[in-house]
Amino acid sequence: MALIMGMNSGSSFDGIDVILAETEIAEDGFPKPTKFLKGGSYPWPKEVEDMIVPAFDNKVDMVGLTRLTYIAGAQMAEAVRQFMKENGIDPRDIEVLGVDGQTLYQEQPDHVKIAAMTDAQKDDWVHRWLNGPYPCGYQIGDTSVIAGLTNITTVTNFRQADHVWGGSAAPLMQYFDFVLFRDKEEPTLTLNIGGIANVHLAYKDRRKMVAFDTGPGNLMSDNAARRLLGQPCDYDGAVAAKGTVNEKMLAEFMEHEFFKRPVPRSGWKYDFSEEYSDKMLDKYSHLSTEDIMATICAFTAEAIVRNMNDYIPQDMLKRVKVMYASGGGVKNPTIMKYIQEKLPRNIRLTSSDEIGIPPEYKEACKFATLAYSTMNNIADNIPAACHASQYTIMGKVSFAPWKAKNVGPLD
């Protein structure tokens, strides 16, 4: 079995998660279902956080951005170093480390325009992006910095390879779900509730898989908690649990422009920004704090289930028995309660703990598995889910210094 590591810092930007797992290549050429071994979470230092947060709002110049990607890489490497020290891990025992980097910007493809392009137009490579129908994105955390400092072969920046073929590359969970559930006869639903929430239909036939962002996960609730409660989040959904959902506010939330984009759609912090949150909080300031927090939780749940019902084929949805949830939102019982109430009766909502993966570490497990697949030249995108025009190998590789051959004396 190969020991692999994964790392994640998502749209919530609430820390760096690091995991150790193991897998190996199965007879069908794909990795066996990844077995989670250990995990740890590490905060972003305040001085680094204060540099990254303005970058989310496009307030960092090119000089600052260049330095920032090295700084972020060094901080990610530091998290790995702490994790290895705490768990007695030798970097030479690790086959690969997977980390996407910290996403600062992502732009989803215009699927309608891409579908209408002729072969000649697609062959004009520069105009794929000059005219804007193809997607793009930017993550910080330099690959070579991470690999060099950790002494572990590192794979980063998975999304760009899918973007080349018109794929949205967000969400990315679907390949990991394929690895986990491809031996099951019936389709499986998974849900990740991070800053943004996304739903994935996993199935043994990759051509029938579906994945898309559904809307806000924890992002709107966290925005409101900072303003109304003076704390980073509504711990355990306690305040929301005391409130009553305001149907008028909920209906207005569901009119957000995000929901007018064609699936597979990708969301980002810009869609459900503090500015948007503040605008809605001001408009409904006559409501109690408890009712506002309850309505925001209901918004997350309504967006998840309505989009799931609208965009996952009903013949597949009727066969689903369980939805495995992961991400920080699983720790909010109010969100989970609203989701279960809205789900079709045949679907039971549960945590990914049930399959041996702690909810807070599934994203990091995903990147470990993607990286292992990349190093084994396995196609690790799912074109049916992201609408890429072909399969490809995702990720950029930087090798561990200890693997260098023909090393001579320095003096």
Secondary structure, DSSP 8 states (H G I E B T S, - for coil): -EEEEEEE--TT---EEEEEEEE-B-TTSSB---EEEEEEEE---HHHHHHHHHHHTT---HHHHHHHHHHHHHHHHHHHHHHHHHHT--GGG-SEEEE--EEEEEE---HHHHHH--HHHHH-HHHHHHSS-S-EEEEES-HHHHHHHHTS-EEE--HHHHHTTT----S-HHHHHHHHHTT-SS-EEEEEESSEEEEEEE-SSGGG-EEEEEEESSHHHHHHIIIIISSSS-GGGHHHHTS---HHHHHHHTT-GGGGS-SS----TTTT-HHHHHHHHHHTTTS-HHHHHHHHHHHHHHHHHHHHHHHS-HHHHTT--EEEEESGGGG-HHHHHHHHHHS-TT-EEEEGGGGT--GGGHHHHHHHHHHHHHHTT-----HHHH--SS-----EEE--GGG--S-----
